[in-house]
């Protein structure tokens, strides 16, 4: 395995935007799976340097809470959040770990209540019009659309925009750099989620320069889709 490379000099933390709306932080929300919390800080610095300050650390590995804490404490330019949040108990643990936003693949009344009470922004997951209407009824307008490609992609979101223009989405699931501009061009899409800018082999090799380059390319997709 190649020796880990140091984080690029340009990766120094910068002031992060206030996370009032996760959808407005950047055109792409990196979806990160970390096996080792020690990788969290250099990874986050590379993403921030590339123009992607919001980082969704998924709760798919035991390292996730420590990784969120490391990013929140060690990278001022990053806005670290927790993804794959599926229980009320996880909400409390993630906020205690320093998560500044929460993302779920779906929602229940109990999970929704816990996320609402958390005091941080959150994106509950939806894949049907009925779920969107149910959240709008509860006063929520920002949601994750998941799994985006499998659930109908840009065509489905275009259909929702007519009767439900007040809903805004972060589509995630199956989105690639080629597909992202089509999503970002839609009026009801604020950002897209994806993991192509954090390939597992680059993280394992500590190739932070490659991740910064991919992040910069992803950040530039916003201009192509608007």
Secondary structure, DSSP 8 states (H G I E B T S, - for coil): --------GGG-------TT-GGGS-SEEEEE--S-GGGHHHHHHHHHHTT--EEEEETTSTTHHHHHHHHHHH-TT-EEEEES--SHHHHHHHHHTT-SEEE-SS--HHHHHHHHHTSSEEEEEE-SHHHHHHHHHTT--EEEETTTTTTTHHHHHHHHHHHTTT-EEEEESS--HHHHHHHHTSTTEEEEEE-TTS-HHHHHHT-HHHHHHHHHHHHTHHHHH-
